Amino acid sequence: MPQLDTSTWFITITTMLPTLYLIMQLKLLNTSYYKPPSQKNSNKQTPNNHWQLKWTKIYLLYSRPQQ
């Protein structure tokens, strides 16, 4: 029964590692990350909604003072 020839394993593994590293670097180079949000313009006017101007207060039954 022939023995397993392991003489080329070192060369194969040492060339595989840099190759995998380069492939991963190229994949990461091509990925597009999110763009940071642009700054909002503070002079921009918001629409005038009636519920933004109205101030209401809701009273709960348990928040009233005891009599």
All heavy atoms as a GROMACS GRO file, in nm:
protein
  570
    1MET      N    1   0.086  -0.118   0.000
    1MET     CA    2   0.000   0.000   0.000
    1MET      C    3   0.090   0.124   0.000
    1MET      O    4   0.175   0.138   0.087
    1MET     CB    5  -0.088  -0.003   0.125
    1MET     CG    6  -0.194   0.101   0.127
    1MET     SD    7  -0.307   0.064   0.262
    1MET     CE    8  -0.418   0.192   0.236
    2PRO      N    9   0.068   0.217  -0.095
    2PRO     CA   10   0.157   0.334  -0.104
    2PRO      C   11   0.130   0.434   0.009
    2PRO      O   12   0.019   0.448   0.058
    2PRO     CB   13   0.124   0.393  -0.239
    2PRO     CG   14  -0.012   0.346  -0.272
    2PRO     CD   15  -0.030   0.213  -0.203
    3GLN      N   16   0.232   0.505   0.045
    3GLN     CA   17   0.219   0.608   0.148
    3GLN      C   18   0.172   0.739   0.086
    3GLN      O   19   0.195   0.764  -0.033
    3GLN     CB   20   0.353   0.628   0.219
    3GLN     CG   21   0.390   0.515   0.310
    3GLN     CD   22   0.517   0.549   0.385
    3GLN    OE1   23   0.600   0.625   0.335
    3GLN    NE2   24   0.531   0.493   0.504
    4LEU      N   25   0.112   0.821   0.171
    4LEU     CA   26   0.062   0.949   0.125
    4LEU      C   27   0.179   1.046   0.112
    4LEU      O   28   0.257   1.064   0.206
    4LEU     CB   29  -0.040   1.003   0.226
    4LEU     CG   30  -0.106   1.136   0.193
    4LEU    CD1   31  -0.186   1.124   0.064
    4LEU    CD2   32  -0.196   1.178   0.306
    5ASP      N   33   0.191   1.107  -0.004
    5ASP     CA   34   0.301   1.201  -0.030
    5ASP      C   35   0.261   1.339   0.023
    5ASP      O   36   0.169   1.403  -0.028
    5ASP     CB   37   0.330   1.206  -0.179
    5ASP     CG   38   0.448   1.295  -0.210
    5ASP    OD1   39   0.529   1.320  -0.119
    5ASP    OD2   40   0.458   1.340  -0.326
    6THR      N   41   0.328   1.384   0.127
    6THR     CA   42   0.296   1.514   0.188
    6THR      C   43   0.402   1.619   0.159
    6THR      O   44   0.405   1.722   0.224
    6THR     CB   45   0.283   1.497   0.340
    6THR    OG1   46   0.406   1.446   0.391
    6THR    CG2   47   0.169   1.404   0.374
    7SER      N   48   0.484   1.595   0.062
    7SER     CA   49   0.593   1.689   0.035
    7SER      C   50   0.542   1.821  -0.022
    7SER      O   51   0.606   1.925  -0.005
    7SER     CB   52   0.695   1.626  -0.060
    7SER     OG   53   0.635   1.598  -0.184
    8THR      N   54   0.431   1.823  -0.090
    8THR     CA   55   0.381   1.946  -0.152
    8THR      C   56   0.282   2.021  -0.063
    8THR      O   57   0.234   2.128  -0.102
    8THR     CB   58   0.313   1.914  -0.285
    8THR    OG1   59   0.206   1.824  -0.263
    8THR    CG2   60   0.412   1.852  -0.382
    9TRP      N   61   0.248   1.965   0.052
    9TRP     CA   62   0.149   2.029   0.136
    9TRP      C   63   0.196   2.166   0.187
    9TRP      O   64   0.117   2.260   0.192
    9TRP     CB   65   0.116   1.940   0.256
    9TRP     CG   66   0.027   1.826   0.224
    9TRP    CD1   67  -0.003   1.777   0.101
    9TRP    CD2   68  -0.044   1.745   0.318
    9TRP    NE1   69  -0.087   1.671   0.111
    9TRP    CE2   70  -0.114   1.648   0.244
    9TRP    CE3   71  -0.054   1.744   0.455
    9TRP    CZ2   72  -0.194   1.553   0.303
    9TRP    CZ3   73  -0.133   1.649   0.515
    9TRP    CH2   74  -0.204   1.554   0.439
   10PHE      N   75   0.320   2.178   0.222
   10PHE     CA   76   0.369   2.306   0.274
   10PHE      C   77   0.358   2.415   0.168
   10PHE      O   78   0.312   2.526   0.197
   10PHE     CB   79   0.514   2.291   0.322
   10PHE     CG   80   0.572   2.418   0.374
   10PHE    CD1   81   0.534   2.468   0.498
   10PHE    CD2   82   0.662   2.492   0.298
   10PHE    CE1   83   0.586   2.585   0.546
   10PHE    CE2   84   0.714   2.609   0.345
   10PHE     CZ   85   0.676   2.657   0.470
   11ILE      N   86   0.396   2.385   0.048
   11ILE     CA   87   0.388   2.485  -0.060
   11ILE      C   88   0.242   2.520  -0.089
   11ILE      O   89   0.208   2.637  -0.110
   11ILE     CB   90   0.459   2.431  -0.185
   11ILE    CG1   91   0.608   2.415  -0.158
   11ILE    CG2   92   0.437   2.522  -0.305
   11ILE    CD1   93   0.683   2.342  -0.267
   12THR      N   94   0.158   2.421  -0.088
   12THR     CA   95   0.016   2.445  -0.117
   12THR      C   96  -0.048   2.534  -0.010
   12THR      O   97  -0.120   2.630  -0.042
   12THR     CB   98  -0.059   2.311  -0.124
   12THR    OG1   99   0.004   2.228  -0.221
   12THR    CG2  100  -0.204   2.332  -0.160
   13ILE      N  101  -0.019   2.506   0.115
   13ILE     CA  102  -0.078   2.586   0.224
   13ILE      C  103  -0.021   2.726   0.225
   13ILE      O  104  -0.094   2.825   0.244
   13ILE     CB  105  -0.057   2.513   0.358
   13ILE    CG1  106  -0.141   2.386   0.360
   13ILE    CG2  107  -0.093   2.603   0.475
   13ILE    CD1  108  -0.116   2.297   0.478
   14THR      N  109   0.108   2.740   0.205
   14THR     CA  110   0.168   2.874   0.209
   14THR      C  111   0.127   2.960   0.091
   14THR      O  112   0.124   3.083   0.103
   14THR     CB  113   0.322   2.866   0.213
   14THR    OG1  114   0.367   2.787   0.104
   14THR    CG2  115   0.369   2.807   0.343
   15THR      N  116   0.094   2.902  -0.021
   15THR     CA  117   0.043   2.984  -0.132
   15THR      C  118  -0.107   3.009  -0.119
   15THR      O  119  -0.158   3.109  -0.170
   15THR     CB  120   0.072   2.917  -0.267
   15THR    OG1  121   0.016   2.787  -0.268
   15THR    CG2  122   0.220   2.914  -0.296
   16MET      N  123  -0.176   2.920  -0.051
   16MET     CA  124  -0.319   2.936  -0.034
   16MET      C  125  -0.351   3.054   0.059
   16MET      O  126  -0.445   3.130   0.034
   16MET     CB  127  -0.380   2.809   0.023
   16MET     CG  128  -0.528   2.818   0.048
   16MET     SD  129  -0.588   2.678   0.142
   16MET     CE  130  -0.501   2.697   0.295
   17LEU      N  131  -0.275   3.073   0.164
   17LEU     CA  132  -0.305   3.178   0.261
   17LEU      C  133  -0.295   3.319   0.201
   17LEU      O  134  -0.388   3.399   0.217
   17LEU     CB  135  -0.215   3.163   0.383
   17LEU     CG  136  -0.245   3.041   0.470
   17LEU    CD1  137  -0.142   3.027   0.580
   17LEU    CD2  138  -0.384   3.049   0.526
   18PRO      N  139  -0.187   3.353   0.132
   18PRO     CA  140  -0.186   3.487   0.069
   18PRO      C  141  -0.293   3.504  -0.039
   18PRO      O  142  -0.349   3.612  -0.056
   18PRO     CB  143  -0.047   3.500   0.008
   18PRO     CG  144   0.035   3.398   0.074
   18PRO     CD  145  -0.057   3.290   0.117
   19THR      N  146  -0.323   3.395  -0.108
   19THR     CA  147  -0.426   3.403  -0.211
   19THR      C  148  -0.562   3.432  -0.150
   19THR      O  149  -0.637   3.518  -0.200
   19THR     CB  150  -0.431   3.272  -0.293
   19THR    OG1  151  -0.302   3.246  -0.345
   19THR    CG2  152  -0.531   3.281  -0.404
   20LEU      N  153  -0.594   3.365  -0.043
   20LEU     CA  154  -0.721   3.391   0.025
   20LEU      C  155  -0.725   3.533   0.083
   20LEU      O  156  -0.829   3.599   0.080
   20LEU     CB  157  -0.744   3.289   0.136
   20LEU     CG  158  -0.781   3.148   0.090
   20LEU    CD1  159  -0.787   3.054   0.209
   20LEU    CD2  160  -0.912   3.150   0.017
   21TYR      N  161  -0.614   3.577   0.133
   21TYR     CA  162  -0.607   3.714   0.185
   21TYR      C  163  -0.634   3.816   0.074
   21TYR      O  164  -0.710   3.911   0.091
   21TYR     CB  165  -0.471   3.738   0.249
   21TYR     CG  166  -0.452   3.878   0.299
   21TYR    CD1  167  -0.512   3.920   0.416
   21TYR    CD2  168  -0.375   3.970   0.228
   21TYR    CE1  169  -0.497   4.049   0.462
   21TYR    CE2  170  -0.359   4.099   0.273
   21TYR     CZ  171  -0.420   4.137   0.390
   21TYR     OH  172  -0.405   4.266   0.434
   22LEU      N  173  -0.573   3.795  -0.041
   22LEU     CA  174  -0.593   3.888  -0.152
   22LEU      C  175  -0.737   3.884  -0.204
   22LEU      O  176  -0.795   3.988  -0.237
   22LEU     CB  177  -0.497   3.855  -0.266
   22LEU     CG  178  -0.351   3.891  -0.241
   22LEU    CD1  179  -0.263   3.840  -0.353
   22LEU    CD2  180  -0.337   4.041  -0.225
   23ILE      N  181  -0.794   3.767  -0.208
   23ILE     CA  182  -0.933   3.757  -0.253
   23ILE      C  183  -1.026   3.830  -0.157
   23ILE      O  184  -1.116   3.903  -0.199
   23ILE     CB  185  -0.973   3.608  -0.268
   23ILE    CG1  186  -0.901   3.548  -0.388
   23ILE    CG2  187  -1.123   3.593  -0.284
   23ILE    CD1  188  -0.917   3.399  -0.400
   24MET      N  189  -1.001   3.814  -0.029
   24MET     CA  190  -1.086   3.884   0.068
   24MET      C  191  -1.068   4.036   0.060
   24MET      O  192  -1.164   4.112   0.073
   24MET     CB  193  -1.056   3.836   0.211
   24MET     CG  194  -1.107   3.698   0.240
   24MET     SD  195  -1.282   3.680   0.213
   24MET     CE  196  -1.346   3.789   0.337
   25GLN      N  197  -0.946   4.078   0.038
   25GLN     CA  198  -0.922   4.222   0.024
   25GLN      C  199  -0.992   4.278  -0.100
   25GLN      O  200  -1.048   4.388  -0.096
   25GLN     CB  201  -0.772   4.251   0.016
   25GLN     CG  202  -0.699   4.227   0.145
   25GLN     CD  203  -0.747   4.319   0.254
   25GLN    OE1  204  -0.769   4.437   0.233
   25GLN    NE2  205  -0.764   4.262   0.372
   26LEU      N  206  -0.991   4.205  -0.207
   26LEU     CA  207  -1.060   4.251  -0.328
   26LEU      C  208  -1.211   4.253  -0.309
   26LEU      O  209  -1.278   4.343  -0.359
   26LEU     CB  210  -1.023   4.162  -0.446
   26LEU     CG  211  -0.881   4.179  -0.500
   26LEU    CD1  212  -0.850   4.073  -0.604
   26LEU    CD2  213  -0.863   4.318  -0.557
   27LYS      N  214  -1.263   4.158  -0.237
   27LYS     CA  215  -1.407   4.158  -0.210
   27LYS      C  216  -1.446   4.276  -0.121
   27LYS      O  217  -1.548   4.341  -0.143
   27LYS     CB  218  -1.449   4.028  -0.145
   27LYS     CG  219  -1.459   3.913  -0.242
   27LYS     CD  220  -1.524   3.795  -0.175
   27LYS     CE  221  -1.551   3.686  -0.273
   27LYS     NZ  222  -1.663   3.713  -0.360
   28LEU      N  223  -1.364   4.303  -0.021
   28LEU     CA  224  -1.393   4.417   0.067
   28LEU      C  225  -1.377   4.550  -0.005
   28LEU      O  226  -1.444   4.647   0.028
   28LEU     CB  227  -1.304   4.413   0.190
   28LEU     CG  228  -1.335   4.303   0.290
   28LEU    CD1  229  -1.231   4.301   0.400
   28LEU    CD2  230  -1.472   4.322   0.348
   29LEU      N  231  -1.288   4.554  -0.100
   29LEU     CA  232  -1.268   4.676  -0.177
   29LEU      C  233  -1.390   4.709  -0.262
   29LEU      O  234  -1.424   4.826  -0.283
   29LEU     CB  235  -1.144   4.661  -0.266
   29LEU     CG  236  -1.101   4.780  -0.348
   29LEU    CD1  237  -1.051   4.889  -0.255
   29LEU    CD2  238  -0.994   4.741  -0.446
   30ASN      N  239  -1.459   4.608  -0.309
   30ASN     CA  240  -1.574   4.629  -0.397
   30ASN      C  241  -1.705   4.650  -0.322
   30ASN      O  242  -1.805   4.683  -0.383
   30ASN     CB  243  -1.590   4.511  -0.492
   30ASN     CG  244  -1.480   4.509  -0.596
   30ASN    OD1  245  -1.426   4.612  -0.632
   30ASN    ND2  246  -1.446   4.391  -0.643
   31THR      N  247  -1.705   4.630  -0.192
   31THR     CA  248  -1.829   4.650  -0.118
   31THR      C  249  -1.854   4.798  -0.099
   31THR      O  250  -1.762   4.877  -0.081
   31THR     CB  251  -1.824   4.582   0.019
   31THR    OG1  252  -1.713   4.633   0.092
   31THR    CG2  253  -1.812   4.432   0.007
   32SER      N  254  -1.979   4.834  -0.103
   32SER     CA  255  -2.015   4.975  -0.082
   32SER      C  256  -2.078   4.990   0.055
   32SER      O  257  -2.179   4.925   0.086
   32SER     CB  258  -2.112   5.023  -0.190
   32SER     OG  259  -2.227   4.944  -0.185
   33TYR      N  260  -2.021   5.072   0.137
   33TYR     CA  261  -2.072   5.098   0.270
   33TYR      C  262  -2.172   5.212   0.263
   33TYR      O  263  -2.179   5.286   0.165
   33TYR     CB  264  -1.959   5.132   0.366
   33TYR     CG  265  -1.863   5.017   0.384
   33TYR    CD1  266  -1.740   5.016   0.321
   33TYR    CD2  267  -1.898   4.908   0.462
   33TYR    CE1  268  -1.653   4.909   0.336
   33TYR    CE2  269  -1.811   4.801   0.478
   33TYR     CZ  270  -1.689   4.803   0.415
   33TYR     OH  271  -1.605   4.698   0.431
   34TYR      N  272  -2.249   5.228   0.368
   34TYR     CA  273  -2.348   5.333   0.368
   34TYR      C  274  -2.280   5.470   0.368
   34TYR      O  275  -2.173   5.487   0.423
   34TYR     CB  276  -2.442   5.319   0.487
   34TYR     CG  277  -2.379   5.354   0.619
   34TYR    CD1  278  -2.390   5.482   0.672
   34TYR    CD2  279  -2.306   5.260   0.692
   34TYR    CE1  280  -2.332   5.515   0.791
   34TYR    CE2  281  -2.248   5.292   0.812
   34TYR     CZ  282  -2.262   5.420   0.861
   34TYR     OH  283  -2.204   5.453   0.980
   35LYS      N  284  -2.345   5.563   0.309
   35LYS     CA  285  -2.294   5.700   0.307
   35LYS      C  286  -2.340   5.771   0.434
   35LYS      O  287  -2.453   5.753   0.478
   35LYS     CB  288  -2.344   5.773   0.184
   35LYS     CG  289  -2.289   5.716   0.056
   35LYS     CD  290  -2.337   5.795  -0.062
   35LYS     CE  291  -2.279   5.735  -0.188
   35LYS     NZ  292  -2.324   5.806  -0.308
   36PRO      N  293  -2.256   5.853   0.492
   36PRO     CA  294  -2.300   5.927   0.611
   36PRO      C  295  -2.413   6.023   0.573
   36PRO      O  296  -2.415   6.077   0.463
   36PRO     CB  297  -2.175   6.002   0.656
   36PRO     CG  298  -2.084   6.001   0.540
   36PRO     CD  299  -2.119   5.882   0.454
   37PRO      N  300  -2.507   6.043   0.661
   37PRO     CA  301  -2.620   6.131   0.628
   37PRO      C  302  -2.574   6.275   0.611
   37PRO      O  303  -2.484   6.322   0.679
   37PRO     CB  304  -2.712   6.117   0.749
   37PRO     CG  305  -2.626   6.067   0.859
   37PRO     CD  306  -2.515   5.988   0.795
   38SER      N  307  -2.635   6.340   0.518
   38SER     CA  308  -2.600   6.480   0.494
   38SER      C  309  -2.657   6.566   0.605
   38SER      O  310  -2.757   6.531   0.670
   38SER     CB  311  -2.655   6.526   0.360
   38SER     OG  312  -2.795   6.514   0.361
   39GLN      N  313  -2.596   6.678   0.626
   39GLN     CA  314  -2.642   6.767   0.732
   39GLN      C  315  -2.776   6.829   0.691
   39GLN      O  316  -2.796   6.867   0.577
   39GLN     CB  317  -2.541   6.876   0.758
   39GLN     CG  318  -2.414   6.825   0.822
   39GLN     CD  319  -2.320   6.940   0.856
   39GLN    OE1  320  -2.344   7.053   0.819
   39GLN    NE2  321  -2.213   6.908   0.925
   40LYS      N  322  -2.864   6.839   0.790
   40LYS     CA  323  -2.995   6.895   0.762
   40LYS      C  324  -2.987   7.047   0.760
   40LYS      O  325  -2.913   7.109   0.835
   40LYS     CB  326  -3.094   6.850   0.869
   40LYS     CG  327  -3.120   6.703   0.865
   40LYS     CD  328  -3.223   6.665   0.970
   40LYS     CE  329  -3.251   6.518   0.963
   40LYS     NZ  330  -3.348   6.476   1.064
   41ASN      N  331  -3.065   7.102   0.673
   41ASN     CA  332  -3.072   7.246   0.662
   41ASN      C  333  -3.164   7.297   0.773
   41ASN      O  334  -3.282   7.264   0.778
   41ASN     CB  335  -3.125   7.285   0.524
   41ASN     CG  336  -3.114   7.432   0.502
   41ASN    OD1  337  -3.066   7.506   0.588
   41ASN    ND2  338  -3.157   7.478   0.386
   42SER      N  339  -3.110   7.381   0.861
   42SER     CA  340  -3.190   7.432   0.974
   42SER      C  341  -3.291   7.537   0.930
   42SER      O  342  -3.385   7.567   1.002
   42SER     CB  343  -3.099   7.488   1.082
   42SER     OG  344  -3.027   7.597   1.031
   43ASN      N  345  -3.273   7.596   0.813
   43ASN     CA  346  -3.365   7.699   0.766
   43ASN      C  347  -3.489   7.640   0.700
   43ASN      O  348  -3.580   7.713   0.665
   43ASN     CB  349  -3.294   7.791   0.665
   43ASN     CG  350  -3.183   7.870   0.733
   43ASN    OD1  351  -3.188   7.891   0.853
   43ASN    ND2  352  -3.085   7.911   0.656
   44LYS      N  353  -3.490   7.512   0.683
   44LYS     CA  354  -3.603   7.448   0.619
   44LYS      C  355  -3.726   7.455   0.710
   44LYS      O  356  -3.720   7.422   0.827
   44LYS     CB  357  -3.569   7.302   0.590
   44LYS     CG  358  -3.672   7.229   0.511
   44LYS     CD  359  -3.623   7.088   0.484
   44LYS     CE  360  -3.729   7.010   0.410
   44LYS     NZ  361  -3.687   6.872   0.387
   45GLN      N  362  -3.838   7.497   0.655
   45GLN     CA  363  -3.958   7.512   0.735
   45GLN      C  364  -4.034   7.380   0.738
   45GLN      O  365  -4.047   7.311   0.639
   45GLN     CB  366  -4.048   7.621   0.678
   45GLN     CG  367  -3.988   7.759   0.691
   45GLN     CD  368  -4.082   7.864   0.640
   45GLN    OE1  369  -4.189   7.832   0.588
   45GLN    NE2  370  -4.045   7.989   0.654
   46THR      N  371  -4.088   7.350   0.856
   46THR     CA  372  -4.167   7.229   0.870
   46THR      C  373  -4.312   7.262   0.838
   46THR      O  374  -4.356   7.376   0.857
   46THR     CB  375  -4.158   7.174   1.014
   46THR    OG1  376  -4.205   7.274   1.103
   46THR    CG2  377  -4.016   7.134   1.047
   47PRO      N  378  -4.387   7.166   0.790
   47PRO     CA  379  -4.530   7.195   0.762
   47PRO      C  380  -4.605   7.226   0.890
   47PRO      O  381  -4.578   7.172   0.996
   47PRO     CB  382  -4.580   7.064   0.698
   47PRO     CG  383  -4.478   6.961   0.727
   47PRO     CD  384  -4.349   7.031   0.756
   48ASN      N  385  -4.700   7.315   0.876
   48ASN     CA  386  -4.776   7.361   0.992
   48ASN      C  387  -4.894   7.267   1.014
   48ASN      O  388  -4.995   7.275   0.945
   48ASN     CB  389  -4.824   7.504   0.968
   48ASN     CG  390  -4.878   7.564   1.094
   48ASN    OD1  391  -4.873   7.503   1.200
   48ASN    ND2  392  -4.931   7.684   1.083
   49ASN      N  393  -4.883   7.181   1.113
   49ASN     CA  394  -4.991   7.089   1.145
   49ASN      C  395  -5.062   7.135   1.271
   49ASN      O  396  -5.000   7.182   1.365
   49ASN     CB  397  -4.935   6.947   1.168
   49ASN     CG  398  -4.876   6.891   1.041
   49ASN    OD1  399  -4.921   6.922   0.932
   49ASN    ND2  400  -4.774   6.810   1.056
   50HIS      N  401  -5.193   7.118   1.274
   50HIS     CA  402  -5.269   7.167   1.389
   50HIS      C  403  -5.235   7.091   1.516
   50HIS      O  404  -5.246   7.144   1.625
   50HIS     CB  405  -5.419   7.163   1.361
   50HIS     CG  406  -5.473   7.024   1.350
   50HIS    ND1  407  -5.461   6.950   1.235
   50HIS    CD2  408  -5.537   6.946   1.439
   50HIS    CE1  409  -5.515   6.831   1.254
   50HIS    NE2  410  -5.562   6.826   1.376
   51TRP      N  411  -5.194   6.966   1.505
   51TRP     CA  412  -5.164   6.891   1.628
   51TRP      C  413  -5.028   6.930   1.686
   51TRP      O  414  -5.000   6.900   1.799
   51TRP     CB  415  -5.170   6.741   1.604
   51TRP     CG  416  -5.079   6.693   1.496
   51TRP    CD1  417  -4.947   6.667   1.506
   51TRP    CD2  418  -5.116   6.666   1.362
   51TRP    NE1  419  -4.897   6.625   1.386
   51TRP    CE2  420  -4.998   6.623   1.295
   51TRP    CE3  421  -5.235   6.674   1.290
   51TRP    CZ2  422  -5.000   6.589   1.160
   51TRP    CZ3  423  -5.234   6.639   1.157
   51TRP    CH2  424  -5.118   6.597   1.094
   52GLN      N  425  -4.944   6.996   1.609
   52GLN     CA  426  -4.818   7.042   1.663
   52GLN      C  427  -4.837   7.169   1.748
   52GLN      O  428  -4.760   7.195   1.838
   52GLN     CB  429  -4.718   7.070   1.551
   52GLN     CG  430  -4.670   6.945   1.482
   52GLN     CD  431  -4.576   6.978   1.368
   52GLN    OE1  432  -4.572   7.091   1.322
   52GLN    NE2  433  -4.502   6.880   1.324
   53LEU      N  434  -4.938   7.246   1.717
   53LEU     CA  435  -4.961   7.370   1.790
   53LEU      C  436  -5.046   7.350   1.913
   53LEU      O  437  -5.041   7.429   2.006
   53LEU     CB  438  -5.030   7.470   1.697
   53LEU     CG  439  -4.950   7.509   1.573
   53LEU    CD1  440  -5.031   7.601   1.484
   53LEU    CD2  441  -4.819   7.574   1.614
   54LYS      N  442  -5.125   7.247   1.914
   54LYS     CA  443  -5.217   7.227   2.025
   54LYS      C  444  -5.144   7.156   2.140
   54LYS      O  445  -5.070   7.062   2.119
   54LYS     CB  446  -5.334   7.142   1.980
   54LYS     CG  447  -5.445   7.134   2.084
   54LYS     CD  448  -5.548   7.031   2.046
   54LYS     CE  449  -5.628   7.077   1.925
   54LYS     NZ  450  -5.737   6.985   1.893
   55TRP      N  451  -5.169   7.205   2.262
   55TRP     CA  452  -5.112   7.142   2.380
   55TRP      C  453  -5.225   7.085   2.460
   55TRP      O  454  -5.318   7.155   2.499
   55TRP     CB  455  -5.034   7.242   2.462
   55TRP     CG  456  -4.969   7.181   2.581
   55TRP    CD1  457  -4.850   7.118   2.583
   55TRP    CD2  458  -5.021   7.177   2.714
   55TRP    NE1  459  -4.822   7.073   2.709
   55TRP    CE2  460  -4.926   7.107   2.792
   55TRP    CE3  461  -5.136   7.222   2.775
   55TRP    CZ2  462  -4.943   7.084   2.927
   55TRP    CZ3  463  -5.154   7.199   2.910
   55TRP    CH2  464  -5.057   7.131   2.985
   56THR      N  465  -5.222   6.957   2.482
   56THR     CA  466  -5.327   6.894   2.560
   56THR      C  467  -5.265   6.819   2.676
   56THR      O  468  -5.152   6.776   2.670
   56THR     CB  469  -5.409   6.795   2.475
   56THR    OG1  470  -5.319   6.697   2.426
   56THR    CG2  471  -5.478   6.865   2.361
   57LYS      N  472  -5.344   6.805   2.780
   57LYS     CA  473  -5.299   6.730   2.896
   57LYS      C  474  -5.407   6.628   2.930
   57LYS      O  475  -5.524   6.661   2.940
   57LYS     CB  476  -5.275   6.823   3.014
   57LYS     CG  477  -5.212   6.754   3.132
   57LYS     CD  478  -5.174   6.855   3.238
   57LYS     CE  479  -5.103   6.785   3.352
   57LYS     NZ  480  -5.063   6.879   3.456
   58ILE      N  481  -5.364   6.506   2.946
   58ILE     CA  482  -5.458   6.399   2.977
   58ILE      C  483  -5.448   6.370   3.126
   58ILE      O  484  -5.340   6.343   3.178
   58ILE     CB  485  -5.425   6.273   2.895
   58ILE    CG1  486  -5.435   6.304   2.747
   58ILE    CG2  487  -5.516   6.158   2.933
   58ILE    CD1  488  -5.389   6.193   2.658
   59TYR      N  489  -5.561   6.375   3.193
   59TYR     CA  490  -5.566   6.348   3.335
   59TYR      C  491  -5.610   6.205   3.357
   59TYR      O  492  -5.713   6.162   3.304
   59TYR     CB  493  -5.663   6.443   3.406
   59TYR     CG  494  -5.615   6.584   3.410
   59TYR    CD1  495  -5.655   6.674   3.314
   59TYR    CD2  496  -5.528   6.626   3.510
   59TYR    CE1  497  -5.610   6.805   3.318
   59TYR    CE2  498  -5.483   6.756   3.515
   59TYR     CZ  499  -5.524   6.844   3.419
   59TYR     OH  500  -5.480   6.973   3.423
   60LEU      N  501  -5.536   6.134   3.435
   60LEU     CA  502  -5.576   5.999   3.471
   60LEU      C  503  -5.659   6.004   3.598
   60LEU      O  504  -5.651   6.097   3.678
   60LEU     CB  505  -5.453   5.912   3.493
   60LEU     CG  506  -5.365   5.892   3.371
   60LEU    CD1  507  -5.240   5.814   3.409
   60LEU    CD2  508  -5.441   5.820   3.263
   61LEU      N  509  -5.740   5.903   3.616
   61LEU     CA  510  -5.824   5.900   3.737
   61LEU      C  511  -5.739   5.895   3.863
   61LEU      O  512  -5.772   5.955   3.964
   61LEU     CB  513  -5.917   5.779   3.733
   61LEU     CG  514  -6.027   5.784   3.627
   61LEU    CD1  515  -6.102   5.652   3.625
   61LEU    CD2  516  -6.123   5.898   3.656
   62TYR      N  517  -5.631   5.823   3.858
   62TYR     CA  518  -5.549   5.805   3.979
   62TYR      C  519  -5.455   5.922   4.005
   62TYR      O  520  -5.396   5.931   4.110
   62TYR     CB  521  -5.469   5.675   3.967
   62TYR     CG  522  -5.558   5.555   3.958
   62TYR    CD1  523  -5.563   5.481   3.842
   62TYR    CD2  524  -5.636   5.516   4.065
   62TYR    CE1  525  -5.646   5.369   3.831
   62TYR    CE2  526  -5.720   5.406   4.057
   62TYR     CZ  527  -5.723   5.332   3.939
   62TYR     OH  528  -5.804   5.223   3.931
   63SER      N  529  -5.441   6.013   3.908
   63SER     CA  530  -5.352   6.124   3.930
   63SER      C  531  -5.422   6.243   3.996
   63SER      O  532  -5.356   6.339   4.033
   63SER     CB  533  -5.288   6.167   3.797
   63SER     OG  534  -5.390   6.217   3.713
   64ARG      N  535  -5.554   6.238   4.007
   64ARG     CA  536  -5.626   6.347   4.073
   64ARG      C  537  -5.605   6.339   4.224
   64ARG      O  538  -5.590   6.231   4.281
   64ARG     CB  539  -5.776   6.338   4.041
   64ARG     CG  540  -5.802   6.368   3.895
   64ARG     CD  541  -5.948   6.390   3.869
   64ARG     NE  542  -6.029   6.275   3.914
   64ARG     CZ  543  -6.160   6.273   3.910
   64ARG    NH1  544  -6.226   6.375   3.865
   64ARG    NH2  545  -6.226   6.167   3.951
   65PRO      N  546  -5.606   6.453   4.291
   65PRO     CA  547  -5.590   6.448   4.436
   65PRO      C  548  -5.708   6.380   4.504
   65PRO      O  549  -5.822   6.390   4.459
   65PRO     CB  550  -5.582   6.595   4.476
   65PRO     CG  551  -5.623   6.674   4.359
   65PRO     CD  552  -5.618   6.586   4.239
   66GLN      N  553  -5.678   6.313   4.610
   66GLN     CA  554  -5.785   6.242   4.683
   66GLN      C  555  -5.870   6.342   4.760
   66GLN      O  556  -5.823   6.440   4.815
   66GLN     CB  557  -5.724   6.142   4.779
   66GLN     CG  558  -5.655   6.028   4.708
   66GLN     CD  559  -5.600   5.928   4.807
   66GLN    OE1  560  -5.602   5.949   4.927
   66GLN    NE2  561  -5.549   5.818   4.755
   67GLN      N  562  -5.999   6.313   4.771
   67GLN     CA  563  -6.091   6.404   4.839
   67GLN      C  564  -6.123   6.355   4.978
   67GLN      O  565  -6.128   6.242   5.006
   67GLN     CB  566  -6.220   6.419   4.758
   67GLN     CG  567  -6.194   6.485   4.624
   67GLN     CD  568  -6.320   6.496   4.541
   67GLN    OE1  569  -6.426   6.446   4.579
   67GLN    NE2  570  -6.310   6.559   4.427
   0.00000   0.00000   0.00000
